[in-house]
Amino acid sequence: MTEDQPELLPGLVRQQVKASQARARETRARKAAAAAVASVDPVARVLVDVPLAHLDRPFDYAVPESMADAAQPGVRVKVRFAGQDVDGYLVARAASSDHTGQLASLRRVISPEPVLAPQVAALSAELAERYAGSRADVLRLAVPQRHATTEKDASWPEPGEWRHDAAAGEAAWTGHEPGAAYLRHLASGGSPRAVWAAAPATDWPLLVAHAVAATLASGRGALVCVPDGKDVARVDRALADVLGPERHVTLTAEAGPARRYRDFLAISRDARRVVVGTRGASFAPVHDLGLVVCWDDGDDLHAEPRAPYPHTRETLLLRAEREGAAALVGGFVRTVESEYLLRTGWAQELGPSREEVRRRVTVSIAGDPSIKDVHGRASRIPREVHTAVRDALAQGPVLVQTPRLGYVTSLACERCRTPARCGACQGPLALTGPTTPPACRWCGTVAEDWACPECGHRGLRAPVLGDARTAEELGRAFANTRVRTSSGDAVLATVPPGPQIVVATPGAEPVVEGGYAAVVLLDTWLLLSRIDLRAGEEALRRWAGAAALVARGGRVVAVGDPAHPALQALVRWDPAGFAARETADRVEAHLPPASRLATITGDPGAVDDAVTLLAAPAAAELLGPVDVGEGECRLVVRVPRAQGAQLSTALGELQRVRSSRKLDPVRIQVDPPTL
């Protein structure tokens, strides 16, 4: 002990006494504040932001008199929960509580801004139940993070004067029957529900904008959800043309937190009533919602990758049912889910006549037996395709869709066709450019001295070519023509009109004013070879999305097996017939949408525990479990569609039991987009 330590002890004791007295005063102040509760509705029901399934319910807190005005339903609050301060949403005020003890008080109101609308709060509860998740997870998707500066300073200019042009809307919908009647029903305040199969060469954003305008003319709001930002930009421009500027907002993740929160507040404060955005926009708190639109509902971007994995189409249809709004589910093809809506009578059909389709596009398959060109049918780009591209370049641009990104994405032995594999990790070999040696796509090892392990031959062939190699080949074939690529991180939204060849991967096709003179679909077998329940449906959707960009009277040429049902549906432009046949096959095989599926994925022991605890409906079938790699397995639970609600309830209870017992987690997906 040093000499100065005895002198320090009294000082330390005094500091400790002062700190203790300060804590005591703070405690008395809190108790006094808690005692002075609000005189009207002193109980706040708070949904705390805790992702534990067994805690997924509102908890009661006392409302201090000092917070009585600010603590209104929908605001963000801070509460004491499980020994720590957590965020939450105040969902209701009440006069009394079922809790018999003393209620803890709200810690503070984070913001007096009511960001959780009553209809969105009710929607979150229903979605959580349907997808066996928690409301806290749904609300993270529904309400953007707070941006205090934006909340304080947000203001919006008054929209200009606008008059609904009903005649222009009906003219735009000409060819899609009964489109005019659908618009008139919207304008009169009705809530028609339709599944819309758009004709090729259709400016679908313009038609959507006119449907929104008809809804707005009735004094109601509209909500439009599309797969990606490129589609948002197209609908944004169409709405600005039809409605005028400053009458709608866009909600996308790419906008940034400040812009996204500002646009969210514009909807929440009823400054704007028209929203267009990606899947997160499906929760937008539109006042007096009159129309929900889901474009291209088969796109996998509509499936939320975060728990509880809701799908945009189901979210919007649920909102339409709850809020009495009209619904429009559209696309160039029809999904089996949309077909089921028609079969059950929930929605009516909108689409073009056969004569209208014939006037707009001609689709053929290169290599058809009726075409006497044996050598052309044996090549990747047949002679018929070269002829179609050359003739179309005299009229305008040509779009070439190829399903693989890169240069040469896989290699095989030139002699025996054995796939070329890396000697270090057995990964596939590929070429990244015309002068680079083959290298492994997994570990990057260069294999300059590769030899086939089966026959010893050193020659390589390319069974699958990427968009870069395709562009190189077309550039050599049409030497005086500009060739562009659109894929990966270099996606072109638009290209200028004029003779050129645009090579794009599915979903990355740029739009050109006036449309393409011709569209070529290469390697159609590759999309059809996917081992997936939706392989044919997805292939037809991607082909139709590219083919629909053709100019009116243009030509589409697909290279593939002319006998395949998906290609036959493309040639006839018959997405309705293809969807009807797919639905019939699914019904016969007891697959969605005729049944309800759920997957349980996790460690084998955790999945076994889940099966033991699951109180599934009596008609439930357990398929699996099967190994899915990385030490996980997956079990599929299938029930008839009529028992889908019971399955969701059983899975939700399973999650709550496992959460309360702190068992190893499992991932549950109800109606997964693919298997």
Disulfide bonds with the S-S distance in Angstrom:
none
